[in-house]
Amino acid sequence: MKFGTKAVHAGVEPDPSTGAIMTPIFQTSTYVQAAPGDHKGYEYARTQNPTRDALQSALAALENAKYASCFSSGMAAADVIIKTLNPGDEVISVNDLYGGTYRMFTKVYARFGVKFRFVDLSNAEDLKKYITPATKLIWVETPTNPLLNIVDIQAISAIAKASGILTLVDNTFATPYLQNPLDQGADIVMHSITKYLAGHSDVVMGCLITNSQALHEQIRFLQNSCGAVPGPQDCFLVLRGIKTLHLRVRQHCINGKAVVDFLKNHPKVEKVYWPGLTTHVNHEVAKRQMRDFGGMISFTLKGDNIDEALKVLSGTHLFALAESLGGVESLIGHPATMTHASIPKEEREKAGLKDTLIRLSIGVEDPEDLVADLKQAIDAL
Ligand SMILES: *Cc1c(COP(=O)(O)O)cnc(C)c1O
């Protein structure tokens, strides 16, 4: 089955009691049993909920996987994976990591004795230098946030696997429409569903997806034991959102290209970060592992003047100044003061994240209007 068909149909069966084509919102905390232990597979809603089950099946299908588990946020999903580790275990992670993940690693789990290294993995071979006998997990984002670096999933997973180490890919930026990391050798996919999968800026949710039954059982155990599950209403909204995932991401990509073509020719713009540019160091890897290049774009202004960047950020009308990404509406953000403020300036600059960097999440509006909005904001400098 092709992707669009899966997006519309996967996981969703007409409701057996009414024929309702959409899975109902099972807003219940418990389920009545006919006799002790005699139930229909549902006992308590932290453990199982039919609306969540439908969503988990749909998400697994989109990543060509067997198992998916949903959580109350992307961070709650990430949290569960780190809880599978023990004190002394090491995690090797890309160095321009999502700010919230960096914060959780360094401010929460470092205290419990889990060790984290943040390194540049744009050359996959470099991974070998960092692996020690204590390394248990490689944590990859690709494209990364906000510099749109590309990591070679196939190469990284192969190196990790040879040492018995698991690879997790945070696939939030790419979405399963553009990239399926499990098909390329990764063991676990994580999504902040909050972004493209939900797609309408109205839900916070996360998930973990895998083909390994052993990993799935660990994840399910922690999902139920620690309890960061999403509510059924949110699961319904995401089920509705993913029915148009392929249509939305296609348009995000078309619009992204139009905005990049405008930015790269503007005299005030210093550098554009987007994996679809042939000048991107890992453009060839992106071409191989992604179906298109997405709607996340970052750029810097010439002159290193943070005030000019701040002026552009408050000068757009269509692009709303906000954190987050992946919704139908276009957003503009300033990583240094917003999403990445929790990463110390020194660490940010080591990872190449300048204070004049502006990040765009390109929505599905008409590309001409988006370009005109950016043009007036940058021309006003
Ligand atoms: C937003 C985001 C997260 C965290 O997800 P929440 O749903 O906000 O908890 C993790 N990784 C990436 C790449 C993100 O963009």
The ligand as an SDF file (V2000), in Angstrom:
LIG
                    3D

 15 15  0  0  0  0  0  0  0  0999 V2000
    9.1300   19.5040   19.7640 C   0  0  0  0  0  0  0  0  0  0  0  0
   10.2110   18.5290   19.6560 C   0  0  0  0  0  0  0  0  0  0  0  0
   10.4450   17.5990   20.6690 C   0  0  0  0  0  0  0  0  0  0  0  0
    9.6450   17.5750   21.9690 C   0  0  0  0  0  0  0  0  0  0  0  0
    8.3180   17.2720   21.7400 O   0  0  0  0  0  0  0  0  0  0  0  0
    7.0970   17.8250   22.6550 P   0  0  0  0  0  0  0  0  0  0  0  0
    5.9080   17.2520   21.9870 O   0  0  0  0  0  0  0  0  0  0  0  0
    7.1640   19.3240   22.6050 O   0  0  0  0  0  0  0  0  0  0  0  0
    7.3220   17.3220   24.0290 O   0  0  0  0  0  0  0  0  0  0  0  0
   11.4660   16.6770   20.4830 C   0  0  0  0  0  0  0  0  0  0  0  0
   12.2150   16.6820   19.3570 N   0  0  0  0  0  0  0  0  0  0  0  0
   12.0170   17.5610   18.3670 C   0  0  0  0  0  0  0  0  0  0  0  0
   12.8670   17.5060   17.1510 C   0  0  0  0  0  0  0  0  0  0  0  0
   11.0200   18.5160   18.4750 C   0  0  0  0  0  0  0  0  0  0  0  0
   10.8360   19.3920   17.4860 O   0  0  0  0  0  0  0  0  0  0  0  0
  1  2  1  0
  2  3  1  0
  2 14  2  0
  3  4  1  0
  3 10  2  0
  4  5  1  0
  5  6  1  0
  6  7  2  0
  6  8  1  0
  6  9  1  0
 10 11  1  0
 11 12  2  0
 12 13  1  0
 12 14  1  0
 14 15  1  0
M  END
$$$$
